[in-house]
Amino acid sequence: MLLLAACGALNSFPVDELYHAAPYHSATQLAPPRGVKRVATKEALQLHQSEKAIFVDVMGAIFREESLDFDGEWLINKPRADIPGSTWLPNSGEEKLIPIIERYYRENLQRLTGGDKGVTLLFYCIEDCWMSWNASKRAVEWGYRSVLWYRKGVDGWKEADLPLEERFPLPLPID
C-alpha cells in the first residue's frame, strides 16, 4: 500500500529533478519541473490568441556535423506540422546539450525574448515527450522567470482541432 502511494506521488510532485535521458518519447510525469507551470490546451490557446507567450517547439531532429557546412541548416526531410507562429529549436531539450546546441539554445532564447528574462516562454514538443520538460527546466536554471510547459504539445493542439502550419527549424550558429 505504501509503495502504491509513493508511485502515485511521482506523478503529482516534482520528486526527481534530474534531466531525463532518451528515449524522450515516453510517458512523462504530470508535474512540471520546479519553477515551471504546466498548461493545458485551453490555456495554451488563450496565450496564443493573446500573444502573451513565445511558443518554442523543441522536437528533436538528427544532428549532423555537416549541417555546419550548409549554412547551419538542419538536414531534415520535410517541414514539421507545428503550432502557428512558434519557433522550432530542435534538440534543445536533450538531457545533456553538446556545446553547439547549448549555444544555439541560449542565443535563440536571448533573441526571442529580447534579453528580458521575464518574458513568458511556453515549451512543447509532442505528448509525452521529455524534451519539452527538460527544455523548460533548463530555461528556469538559466534565469527565465515565466516558463510554461505544454505537456500535450502538438498532439494536444491537433486533438483540439486547432490549425497547424509547416515549420523548419532555425539554423545552427556557424562561425
N, CA, C and O atoms as a DFTB+ gen file, in Angstrom:
700 C
 N C O
     1  1       0.829      -1.191       0.000
     2  2       0.000       0.000       0.000
     3  2       0.873       1.255       0.000
     4  3       0.624       2.202      -0.746
     5  1       1.893       1.242       0.845
     6  2       2.792       2.386       0.921
     7  2       3.524       2.590      -0.410
     8  3       3.732       3.723      -0.843
     9  1       3.912       1.489      -1.051
    10  2       4.587       1.563      -2.341
    11  2       3.672       2.176      -3.397
    12  3       4.132       2.984      -4.204
    13  1       2.398       1.816      -3.416
    14  2       1.436       2.381      -4.368
    15  2       1.271       3.878      -4.146
    16  3       1.190       4.643      -5.107
    17  1       1.221       4.293      -2.905
    18  2       1.100       5.719      -2.602
    19  2       2.332       6.472      -3.090
    20  3       2.220       7.579      -3.618
    21  1       3.502       5.872      -2.914
    22  2       4.738       6.509      -3.375
    23  2       4.753       6.625      -4.894
    24  3       5.186       7.644      -5.433
    25  1       4.286       5.595      -5.586
    26  2       4.236       5.644      -7.052
    27  2       3.300       6.741      -7.528
    28  3       3.601       7.437      -8.498
    29  1       2.179       6.899      -6.862
    30  2       1.238       7.962      -7.217
    31  2       1.849       9.333      -7.021
    32  3       1.569      10.259      -7.783
    33  1       2.683       9.469      -6.003
    34  2       3.321      10.755      -5.722
    35  2       4.263      11.168      -6.842
    36  3       4.466      12.362      -7.063
    37  1       4.840      10.208      -7.549
    38  2       5.741      10.547      -8.649
    39  2       5.027      11.344      -9.737
    40  3       5.641      12.176     -10.405
    41  1       3.747      11.095      -9.912
    42  2       3.004      11.817     -10.929
    43  2       2.391      13.105     -10.403
    44  3       1.789      13.855     -11.171
    45  1       2.529      13.373      -9.133
    46  2       1.915      14.551      -8.549
    47  2       2.904      15.638      -8.174
    48  3       2.560      16.820      -8.207
    49  1       4.116      15.267      -7.820
    50  2       5.091      16.224      -7.319
    51  2       6.411      16.062      -8.053
    52  3       6.751      14.960      -8.482
    53  1       7.162      17.156      -8.202
    54  2       8.463      17.061      -8.874
    55  2       9.506      16.419      -7.967
    56  3      10.402      17.099      -7.466
    57  1       9.389      15.108      -7.758
    58  2      10.271      14.390      -6.854
    59  2      11.684      14.325      -7.431
    60  3      12.653      14.613      -6.728
    61  1      11.807      13.953      -8.691
    62  2      13.097      13.759      -9.323
    63  2      13.366      14.910     -10.270
    64  3      12.739      15.011     -11.325
    65  1      14.291      15.776      -9.900
    66  2      14.562      16.953     -10.723
    67  2      15.747      16.764     -11.661
    68  3      16.299      17.745     -12.158
    69  1      16.142      15.536     -11.909
    70  2      17.210      15.285     -12.865
    71  2      16.659      15.444     -14.282
    72  3      15.469      15.248     -14.526
    73  1      17.543      15.801     -15.203
    74  2      17.133      15.810     -16.609
    75  2      16.863      14.381     -17.035
    76  3      17.506      13.443     -16.564
    77  1      15.906      14.229     -17.929
    78  2      15.544      12.895     -18.396
    79  2      16.266      12.578     -19.690
    80  3      16.395      13.429     -20.570
    81  1      16.737      11.342     -19.794
    82  2      17.501      10.892     -20.951
    83  2      16.599      10.176     -21.948
    84  3      15.422       9.934     -21.683
    85  1      17.171       9.845     -23.088
    86  2      16.464       9.073     -24.115
    87  2      16.052       7.729     -23.513
    88  3      16.757       7.217     -22.644
    89  1      14.954       7.153     -23.940
    90  2      14.085       7.641     -25.010
    91  2      13.226       8.810     -24.513
    92  3      12.584       8.727     -23.466
    93  1      13.229       9.879     -25.273
    94  2      12.499      11.080     -24.868
    95  2      10.993      10.948     -25.058
    96  3      10.220      11.558     -24.319
    97  1      10.572      10.162     -26.033
    98  2       9.142       9.974     -26.256
    99  2       8.681       8.789     -25.418
   100  3       8.633       7.647     -25.877
   101  1       8.344       9.105     -24.175
   102  2       7.828       8.106     -23.241
   103  2       6.960       8.842     -22.230
   104  3       7.011      10.068     -22.124
   105  1       6.177       8.093     -21.502
   106  2       5.233       8.713     -20.557
   107  2       5.947       9.671     -19.614
   108  3       6.905       9.301     -18.935
   109  1       5.463      10.906     -19.584
   110  2       6.039      11.917     -18.698
   111  2       5.225      11.998     -17.416
   112  3       4.053      11.624     -17.383
   113  1       5.854      12.484     -16.378
   114  2       5.115      12.735     -15.148
   115  2       4.206      13.936     -15.377
   116  3       4.402      14.703     -16.319
   117  1       3.230      14.090     -14.525
   118  2       2.300      15.201     -14.672
   119  2       2.869      16.504     -14.155
   120  3       2.508      17.580     -14.633
   121  1       3.751      16.414     -13.188
   122  2       4.298      17.622     -12.569
   123  2       5.401      18.222     -13.427
   124  3       6.269      17.506     -13.924
   125  1       5.364      19.529     -13.597
   126  2       6.449      20.202     -14.321
   127  2       7.676      20.318     -13.414
   128  3       7.584      20.059     -12.214
   129  1       8.811      20.701     -13.974
   130  2       9.976      20.957     -13.121
   131  2       9.706      22.128     -12.179
   132  3       8.794      22.919     -12.417
   133  1      10.487      22.240     -11.125
   134  2      10.350      23.359     -10.187
   135  2      10.510      24.675     -10.930
   136  3      11.402      24.830     -11.764
   137  1       9.633      25.621     -10.614
   138  2       9.703      26.936     -11.230
   139  2       8.981      27.041     -12.556
   140  3       8.962      28.109     -13.169
   141  1       8.382      25.939     -13.010
   142  2       7.678      25.881     -14.293
   143  2       6.214      25.593     -14.022
   144  3       5.883      24.823     -13.121
   145  1       5.336      26.210     -14.802
   146  2       3.899      25.946     -14.678
   147  2       3.446      25.114     -15.874
   148  3       3.771      25.421     -17.021
   149  1       2.698      24.067     -15.589
   150  2       2.131      23.237     -16.649
   151  2       0.833      23.868     -17.134
   152  3       0.015      24.305     -16.324
   153  1       0.637      23.919     -18.457
   154  2      -0.600      24.460     -19.011
   155  2      -1.294      23.407     -19.869
   156  3      -0.652      22.545     -20.471
   157  1      -2.609      23.498     -19.907
   158  2      -3.430      22.631     -20.743
   159  2      -3.691      23.332     -22.076
   160  3      -3.318      24.490     -22.263
   161  1      -4.323      22.630     -22.982
   162  2      -4.581      23.170     -24.318
   163  2      -5.385      24.461     -24.265
   164  3      -5.086      25.405     -24.996
   165  1      -6.390      24.515     -23.419
   166  2      -7.233      25.714     -23.339
   167  2      -6.398      26.946     -22.973
   168  3      -6.543      28.005     -23.585
   169  1      -5.533      26.801     -21.980
   170  2      -4.697      27.921     -21.564
   171  2      -3.653      28.256     -22.633
   172  3      -3.364      29.427     -22.878
   173  1      -3.092      27.227     -23.267
   174  2      -2.124      27.465     -24.348
   175  2      -2.788      28.243     -25.484
   176  3      -2.183      29.153     -26.050
   177  1      -4.016      27.893     -25.813
   178  2      -4.746      28.597     -26.866
   179  2      -4.982      30.058     -26.475
   180  3      -4.807      30.953     -27.302
   181  1      -5.369      30.302     -25.249
   182  2      -5.585      31.679     -24.791
   183  2      -4.294      32.498     -24.878
   184  3      -4.318      33.656     -25.297
   185  1      -3.189      31.906     -24.489
   186  2      -1.902      32.589     -24.571
   187  2      -1.517      32.852     -26.026
   188  3      -0.968      33.903     -26.358
   189  1      -1.812      31.893     -26.871
   190  2      -1.504      32.034     -28.297
   191  2      -2.332      33.154     -28.911
   192  3      -1.804      34.002     -29.631
   193  1      -3.622      33.156     -28.628
   194  2      -4.515      34.175     -29.194
   195  2      -4.176      35.575     -28.689
   196  3      -4.292      36.549     -29.434
   197  1      -3.761      35.678     -27.445
   198  2      -3.445      36.984     -26.864
   199  2      -1.983      37.393     -27.113
   200  3      -1.564      38.498     -26.769
   201  1      -1.228      36.476     -27.714
   202  2       0.193      36.704     -27.994
   203  2       0.970      37.071     -26.736
   204  3       1.853      37.929     -26.761
   205  1       0.623      36.402     -25.627
   206  2       1.267      36.688     -24.343
   207  2       2.366      35.690     -23.988
   208  3       2.873      35.698     -22.866
   209  1       2.732      34.838     -24.932
   210  2       3.811      33.883     -24.693
   211  2       4.536      33.608     -26.000
   212  3       3.953      33.678     -27.082
   213  1       5.805      33.298     -25.876
   214  2       6.598      32.857     -27.018
   215  2       6.560      31.337     -27.006
   216  3       6.973      30.704     -26.035
   217  1       6.062      30.757     -28.094
   218  2       5.933      29.303     -28.205
   219  2       7.217      28.730     -28.797
   220  3       7.657      29.138     -29.872
   221  1       7.812      27.775     -28.076
   222  2       9.072      27.168     -28.504
   223  2       8.905      25.655     -28.573
   224  3       8.650      24.993     -27.567
   225  1       9.053      25.128     -29.778
   226  2       8.996      23.690     -30.021
   227  2      10.417      23.146     -29.941
   228  3      11.325      23.690     -30.569
   229  1      10.614      22.083     -29.177
   230  2      11.950      21.511     -29.030
   231  2      12.022      20.077     -29.559
   232  3      12.922      19.321     -29.192
   233  1      11.074      19.706     -30.421
   234  2      11.078      18.368     -31.033
   235  2      12.451      18.084     -31.618
   236  3      13.049      18.943     -32.267
   237  1      12.944      16.884     -31.388
   238  2      14.272      16.513     -31.842
   239  2      14.399      16.384     -33.349
   240  3      13.416      16.180     -34.061
   241  1      15.614      16.506     -33.811
   242  2      15.987      16.279     -35.198
   243  2      17.385      15.668     -35.174
   244  3      18.112      15.811     -34.192
   245  1      17.749      15.005     -36.229
   246  2      19.070      14.388     -36.272
   247  2      20.116      15.467     -36.491
   248  3      20.060      16.223     -37.461
   249  1      21.069      15.526     -35.574
   250  2      22.162      16.490     -35.691
   251  2      23.321      15.828     -36.421
   252  3      23.758      14.731     -36.074
   253  1      23.800      16.518     -37.429
   254  2      24.980      16.041     -38.156
   255  2      25.954      17.197     -38.276
   256  3      25.563      18.323     -38.582
   257  1      27.217      16.912     -38.033
   258  2      28.260      17.948     -38.118
   259  2      28.237      18.652     -39.469
   260  3      28.519      19.848     -39.550
   261  1      27.902      17.916     -40.535
   262  2      27.922      18.522     -41.869
   263  2      26.860      19.620     -42.040
   264  3      26.904      20.369     -43.017
   265  1      25.918      19.722     -41.109
   266  2      24.952      20.824     -41.155
   267  2      25.675      22.166     -41.104
   268  3      25.235      23.148     -41.703
   269  1      26.773      22.190     -40.389
   270  2      27.531      23.430     -40.248
   271  2      28.175      23.847     -41.568
   272  3      28.540      25.009     -41.745
   273  1      28.315      22.898     -42.492
   274  2      28.849      23.207     -43.823
   275  2      27.767      23.718     -44.767
   276  3      28.074      24.168     -45.871
   277  1      26.519      23.654     -44.351
   278  2      25.387      24.084     -45.181
   279  2      24.669      25.251     -44.516
   280  3      23.452      25.212     -44.333
   281  1      25.411      26.276     -44.158
   282  2      24.871      27.480     -43.519
   283  2      24.074      27.187     -42.256
   284  3      23.177      27.948     -41.893
   285  1      24.399      26.085     -41.585
   286  2      23.742      25.744     -40.331
   287  2      22.350      25.152     -40.487
   288  3      21.651      24.942     -39.496
   289  1      21.942      24.880     -41.722
   290  2      20.611      24.302     -41.943
   291  2      20.570      22.856     -41.446
   292  3      21.482      22.073     -41.710
   293  1      19.517      22.520     -40.733
   294  2      19.318      21.150     -40.273
   295  2      19.034      20.277     -41.488
   296  3      18.375      20.718     -42.429
   297  1      19.520      19.062     -41.472
   298  2      19.298      18.134     -42.577
   299  2      18.040      17.317     -42.274
   300  3      18.107      16.211     -41.737
   301  1      16.895      17.897     -42.635
   302  2      15.621      17.216     -42.389
   303  2      14.936      16.964     -43.731
   304  3      15.178      17.674     -44.707
   305  1      14.081      15.948     -43.765
   306  2      13.401      15.567     -44.997
   307  2      12.229      16.459     -45.353
   308  3      11.990      16.745     -46.526
   309  1      11.496      16.899     -44.337
   310  2      10.298      17.691     -44.602
   311  2      10.016      18.610     -43.431
   312  3      10.512      18.381     -42.328
   313  1       9.221      19.653     -43.658
   314  2       8.872      20.540     -42.539
   315  2       7.979      19.807     -41.534
   316  3       7.387      18.773     -41.842
   317  1       7.899      20.362     -40.346
   318  2       7.078      19.800     -39.270
   319  2       5.752      20.534     -39.211
   320  3       5.707      21.754     -39.372
   321  1       4.670      19.796     -38.980
   322  2       3.363      20.420     -38.716
   323  2       3.443      20.952     -37.290
   324  3       3.635      20.184     -36.347
   325  1       3.295      22.268     -37.132
   326  2       3.594      22.904     -35.866
   327  2       2.554      23.961     -35.502
   328  3       1.762      24.380     -36.346
   329  1       2.566      24.383     -34.254
   330  2       1.671      25.436     -33.783
   331  2       2.057      26.734     -34.486
   332  3       3.230      27.105     -34.479
   333  1       1.102      27.429     -35.089
   334  2       1.411      28.656     -35.833
   335  2       2.191      29.679     -35.004
   336  3       1.918      29.893     -33.823
   337  1       3.160      30.295     -35.656
   338  2       3.931      31.362     -35.027
   339  2       4.995      30.917     -34.053
   340  3       5.676      31.755     -33.463
   341  1       5.156      29.628     -33.869
   342  2       6.150      29.151     -32.909
   343  2       7.539      29.101     -33.547
   344  3       7.700      29.321     -34.747
   345  1       8.517      28.812     -32.724
   346  2       9.904      28.681     -33.168
   347  2      10.347      27.266     -32.852
   348  3      10.149      26.780     -31.739
   349  1      10.952      26.600     -33.842
   350  2      11.419      25.232     -33.648
   351  2      12.923      25.256     -33.389
   352  3      13.712      25.650     -34.248
   353  1      13.301      24.823     -32.182
   354  2      14.701      24.729     -31.770
   355  2      15.003      23.264     -31.428
   356  3      14.972      22.884     -30.258
   357  1      15.295      22.442     -32.442
   358  2      15.488      21.006     -32.196
   359  2      16.576      20.708     -31.170
   360  3      17.571      21.422     -31.046
   361  1      16.342      19.636     -30.454
   362  2      17.312      19.039     -29.547
   363  2      17.664      19.906     -28.339
   364  3      18.575      19.563     -27.585
   365  1      16.976      20.997     -28.145
   366  2      17.250      21.879     -27.011
   367  2      16.769      21.285     -25.694
   368  3      17.020      21.854     -24.632
   369  1      16.088      20.162     -25.751
   370  2      15.599      19.511     -24.542
   371  2      16.268      18.184     -24.265
   372  3      15.760      17.383     -23.481
   373  1      17.402      17.941     -24.899
   374  2      18.109      16.698     -24.586
   375  2      18.649      16.749     -23.169
   376  3      18.803      17.824     -22.590
   377  1      18.933      15.590     -22.622
   378  2      19.438      15.517     -21.249
   379  2      20.723      16.335     -21.095
   380  3      20.841      17.137     -20.168
   381  1      21.667      16.136     -21.986
   382  2      22.927      16.882     -21.989
   383  2      23.050      17.544     -23.350
   384  3      22.892      16.892     -24.382
   385  1      23.332      18.833     -23.348
   386  2      23.475      19.556     -24.602
   387  2      24.936      19.582     -25.027
   388  3      25.820      19.917     -24.238
   389  1      25.177      19.225     -26.280
   390  2      26.525      19.383     -26.805
   391  2      26.753      20.882     -26.963
   392  3      25.783      21.630     -27.084
   393  1      27.991      21.343     -26.966
   394  2      28.252      22.792     -26.980
   395  2      27.538      23.578     -28.080
   396  3      27.028      24.665     -27.808
   397  1      27.486      23.072     -29.297
   398  2      26.833      23.820     -30.379
   399  2      25.335      23.969     -30.127
   400  3      24.759      25.006     -30.456
   401  1      24.697      22.955     -29.550
   402  2      23.257      23.031     -29.273
   403  2      23.011      23.934     -28.066
   404  3      22.027      24.674     -28.048
   405  1      23.874      23.891     -27.068
   406  2      23.705      24.797     -25.930
   407  2      23.813      26.252     -26.389
   408  3      23.008      27.097     -25.999
   409  1      24.806      26.530     -27.213
   410  2      24.966      27.895     -27.743
   411  2      23.729      28.295     -28.544
   412  3      23.205      29.396     -28.378
   413  1      23.271      27.401     -29.406
   414  2      22.082      27.604     -30.244
   415  2      20.865      27.935     -29.376
   416  3      20.132      28.885     -29.650
   417  1      20.665      27.145     -28.339
   418  2      19.510      27.321     -27.452
   419  2      19.609      28.645     -26.692
   420  3      18.652      29.418     -26.663
   421  1      20.753      28.903     -26.083
   422  2      20.942      30.146     -25.317
   423  2      20.759      31.385     -26.202
   424  3      20.033      32.311     -25.841
   425  1      21.418      31.392     -27.353
   426  2      21.348      32.559     -28.240
   427  2      19.931      32.800     -28.751
   428  3      19.497      33.946     -28.860
   429  1      19.211      31.727     -29.063
   430  2      17.854      31.906     -29.571
   431  2      16.878      32.331     -28.485
   432  3      15.970      33.118     -28.754
   433  1      17.041      31.832     -27.264
   434  2      16.185      32.316     -26.172
   435  2      16.453      33.799     -25.931
   436  3      15.520      34.576     -25.726
   437  1      17.706      34.184     -25.956
   438  2      18.086      35.594     -25.782
   439  2      17.442      36.454     -26.877
   440  3      16.870      37.507     -26.594
   441  1      17.542      35.995     -28.120
   442  2      16.981      36.744     -29.249
   443  2      15.454      36.806     -29.170
   444  3      14.863      37.870     -29.355
   445  1      14.819      35.671     -28.896
   446  2      13.350      35.620     -28.851
   447  2      12.767      36.516     -27.760
   448  3      11.704      37.112     -27.939
   449  1      13.467      36.607     -26.635
   450  2      12.962      37.391     -25.500
   451  2      13.497      38.818     -25.485
   452  3      13.110      39.618     -24.634
   453  1      14.375      39.136     -26.415
   454  2      14.997      40.456     -26.406
   455  2      15.827      40.680     -25.148
   456  3      16.042      41.817     -24.729
   457  1      16.290      39.586     -24.551
   458  2      17.105      39.686     -23.343
   459  2      16.308      39.870     -22.062
   460  3      16.893      40.005     -20.987
   461  1      14.982      39.878     -22.156
   462  2      14.117      40.059     -20.990
   463  2      13.746      38.692     -20.420
   464  3      12.917      37.983     -20.990
   465  1      14.352      38.329     -19.310
   466  2      14.110      37.004     -18.721
   467  2      12.755      36.887     -18.034
   468  3      12.437      35.839     -17.472
   469  1      11.957      37.941     -18.073
   470  2      10.605      37.897     -17.528
   471  2       9.546      37.599     -18.591
   472  3       8.376      37.402     -18.262
   473  1       9.947      37.565     -19.858
   474  2       9.012      37.258     -20.944
   475  2       8.546      35.813     -20.794
   476  3       9.340      34.939     -20.447
   477  1       7.273      35.558     -21.049
   478  2       6.729      34.211     -20.909
   479  2       7.137      33.328     -22.081
   480  3       6.925      33.673     -23.243
   481  1       7.727      32.183     -21.752
   482  2       8.140      31.174     -22.724
   483  2       7.299      29.925     -22.504
   484  3       7.169      29.452     -21.375
   485  1       6.734      29.395     -23.572
   486  2       5.946      28.168     -23.488
   487  2       6.663      27.103     -24.307
   488  3       6.825      27.242     -25.519
   489  1       7.091      26.042     -23.636
   490  2       7.828      24.957     -24.285
   491  2       6.914      23.765     -24.532
   492  3       6.072      23.415     -23.706
   493  1       7.107      23.156     -25.690
   494  2       6.320      21.973     -26.038
   495  2       7.077      21.117     -27.039
   496  3       8.129      21.494     -27.556
   497  1       6.505      19.964     -27.286
   498  2       7.046      19.009     -28.249
   499  2       5.829      18.227     -28.764
   500  3       4.951      18.791     -29.417
   501  1       5.790      16.957     -28.469
   502  2       4.608      16.137     -28.701
   503  2       4.169      15.620     -27.338
   504  3       4.887      15.780     -26.350
   505  1       3.001      15.005     -27.280
   506  2       2.533      14.497     -25.991
   507  2       3.506      13.451     -25.464
   508  3       4.025      12.622     -26.212
   509  1       3.737      13.514     -24.164
   510  2       4.639      12.581     -23.503
   511  2       6.026      12.591     -24.137
   512  3       6.527      11.567     -24.603
   513  1       6.624      13.764     -24.140
   514  2       7.996      13.924     -24.623
   515  2       8.797      14.678     -23.559
   516  3       8.454      15.798     -23.179
   517  1       9.854      14.050     -23.097
   518  2      10.664      14.653     -22.039
   519  2      11.481      15.846     -22.523
   520  3      11.991      16.608     -21.701
   521  1      11.619      16.026     -23.838
   522  2      12.426      17.153     -24.322
   523  2      11.842      18.492     -23.868
   524  3      12.586      19.386     -23.465
   525  1      10.524      18.634     -23.931
   526  2       9.931      19.908     -23.513
   527  2      10.049      20.095     -21.998
   528  3      10.226      21.217     -21.524
   529  1       9.953      19.019     -21.251
   530  2      10.133      19.080     -19.799
   531  2      11.556      19.543     -19.499
   532  3      11.760      20.461     -18.704
   533  1      12.540      18.904     -20.137
   534  2      13.946      19.259     -19.936
   535  2      14.236      20.700     -20.356
   536  3      14.933      21.426     -19.646
   537  1      13.705      21.113     -21.505
   538  2      13.969      22.464     -22.014
   539  2      13.398      23.521     -21.076
   540  3      14.021      24.560     -20.857
   541  1      12.223      23.263     -20.524
   542  2      11.634      24.241     -19.604
   543  2      12.439      24.302     -18.306
   544  3      12.646      25.383     -17.754
   545  1      12.886      23.163     -17.825
   546  2      13.729      23.115     -16.618
   547  2      15.014      23.911     -16.848
   548  3      15.429      24.691     -15.991
   549  1      15.629      23.711     -17.992
   550  2      16.886      24.402     -18.304
   551  2      16.679      25.918     -18.388
   552  3      17.519      26.686     -17.919
   553  1      15.572      26.346     -18.979
   554  2      15.291      27.786     -19.087
   555  2      15.202      28.421     -17.696
   556  3      15.728      29.512     -17.478
   557  1      14.542      27.746     -16.763
   558  2      14.448      28.261     -15.393
   559  2      15.841      28.328     -14.773
   560  3      16.182      29.312     -14.116
   561  1      16.635      27.299     -14.975
   562  2      18.000      27.293     -14.425
   563  2      18.837      28.435     -14.999
   564  3      19.751      28.923     -14.335
   565  1      18.537      28.860     -16.211
   566  2      19.260      29.962     -16.851
   567  2      18.675      31.323     -16.476
   568  3      19.112      32.351     -16.991
   569  1      17.690      31.329     -15.583
   570  2      17.180      32.586     -15.051
   571  2      15.884      33.097     -15.646
   572  3      15.430      34.179     -15.272
   573  1      15.272      32.356     -16.561
   574  2      13.978      32.791     -17.109
   575  2      12.925      32.567     -16.030
   576  3      12.880      31.511     -15.398
   577  1      12.087      33.568     -15.831
   578  2      11.177      33.565     -14.676
   579  2       9.729      33.216     -14.983
   580  3       8.960      32.938     -14.063
   581  1       9.341      33.222     -16.242
   582  2       7.955      32.914     -16.604
   583  2       7.969      31.802     -17.652
   584  3       7.886      32.045     -18.856
   585  1       8.079      30.574     -17.147
   586  2       8.268      29.413     -18.019
   587  2       7.078      28.466     -17.886
   588  3       6.670      28.096     -16.785
   589  1       6.538      28.089     -19.038
   590  2       5.381      27.201     -19.093
   591  2       5.741      25.924     -19.847
   592  3       6.570      25.928     -20.757
   593  1       5.092      24.829     -19.440
   594  2       5.289      23.534     -20.095
   595  2       3.935      23.058     -20.607
   596  3       3.009      22.828     -19.829
   597  1       3.833      22.916     -21.916
   598  2       2.608      22.410     -22.549
   599  2       2.834      20.926     -22.834
   600  3       3.336      20.554     -23.894
   601  1       2.460      20.101     -21.882
   602  2       2.725      18.664     -21.914
   603  2       2.151      17.975     -23.147
   604  3       2.791      17.080     -23.700
   605  1       0.972      18.368     -23.584
   606  2       0.328      17.700     -24.725
   607  2       0.892      18.140     -26.075
   608  3       0.746      17.430     -27.070
   609  1       1.531      19.300     -26.112
   610  2       2.215      19.750     -27.311
   611  2       1.374      19.733     -28.580
   612  3       0.164      19.960     -28.548
   613  1       2.037      19.462     -29.689
   614  2       1.368      19.459     -30.995
   615  2       0.213      18.466     -31.012
   616  3      -0.807      18.718     -31.652
   617  1       0.360      17.344     -30.318
   618  2      -0.723      16.349     -30.298
   619  2      -1.983      16.910     -29.648
   620  3      -3.086      16.684     -30.145
   621  1      -1.834      17.631     -28.552
   622  2      -2.986      18.240     -27.885
   623  2      -3.611      19.325     -28.738
   624  3      -4.833      19.469     -28.772
   625  1      -2.776      20.091     -29.427
   626  2      -3.254      21.158     -30.317
   627  2      -4.092      20.546     -31.444
   628  3      -5.168      21.036     -31.787
   629  1      -3.565      19.472     -31.997
   630  2      -4.250      18.773     -33.108
   631  2      -5.560      18.142     -32.622
   632  3      -6.577      18.218     -33.311
   633  1      -5.537      17.523     -31.443
   634  2      -6.745      16.912     -30.861
   635  2      -7.849      17.945     -30.683
   636  3      -9.029      17.620     -30.821
   637  1      -7.480      19.178     -30.379
   638  2      -8.455      20.258     -30.184
   639  2      -8.892      20.850     -31.524
   640  3      -9.636      21.830     -31.567
   641  1      -8.423      20.248     -32.609
   642  2      -8.781      20.674     -33.958
   643  2      -8.329      22.110     -34.249
   644  3      -9.011      22.869     -34.938
   645  1      -7.171      22.453     -33.707
   646  2      -6.601      23.778     -33.930
   647  2      -5.640      23.709     -35.114
   648  3      -5.085      22.648     -35.399
   649  1      -5.440      24.821     -35.799
   650  2      -4.618      24.790     -37.012
   651  2      -3.136      24.565     -36.730
   652  3      -2.606      24.948     -35.687
   653  1      -2.497      23.935     -37.695
   654  2      -1.057      23.735     -37.667
   655  2      -0.475      24.337     -38.944
   656  3      -1.179      24.484     -39.943
   657  1       0.806      24.683     -38.909
   658  2       1.465      25.182     -40.109
   659  2       2.832      24.519     -40.240
   660  3       3.411      24.052     -39.259
   661  1       3.331      24.488     -41.469
   662  2       4.629      23.878     -41.703
   663  2       5.730      24.748     -41.125
   664  3       5.690      25.975     -41.220
   665  1       6.713      24.094     -40.526
   666  2       7.806      24.825     -39.893
   667  2       9.125      24.090     -40.152
   668  3       9.191      22.861     -40.139
   669  1      10.151      24.874     -40.382
   670  2      11.513      24.378     -40.438
   671  2      12.244      24.882     -39.208
   672  3      11.901      25.947     -38.695
   673  1      13.235      24.160     -38.719
   674  2      13.979      24.633     -37.551
   675  2      14.866      25.816     -37.895
   676  3      15.290      25.976     -39.039
   677  1      15.143      26.644     -36.891
   678  2      16.092      27.738     -37.082
   679  2      17.477      27.147     -37.316
   680  3      17.829      26.139     -36.703
   681  1      18.263      27.759     -38.190
   682  2      19.606      27.236     -38.465
   683  2      20.506      27.290     -37.247
   684  3      20.315      28.103     -36.343
   685  1      21.489      26.408     -37.242
   686  2      22.508      26.372     -36.203
   687  2      23.460      27.549     -36.384
   688  3      23.615      28.050     -37.498
   689  1      24.102      27.997     -35.303
   690  2      25.075      29.084     -35.452
   691  2      26.340      28.583     -36.137
   692  3      26.845      27.506     -35.819
   693  1      26.833      29.354     -37.055
   694  2      28.106      28.999     -37.704
   695  2      29.052      30.179     -37.573
   696  3      28.624      31.333     -37.547
   697  1      30.300      29.889     -37.492
   698  2      31.306      30.956     -37.374
   699  2      32.146      31.019     -38.639
   700  3      33.048      31.850     -38.741
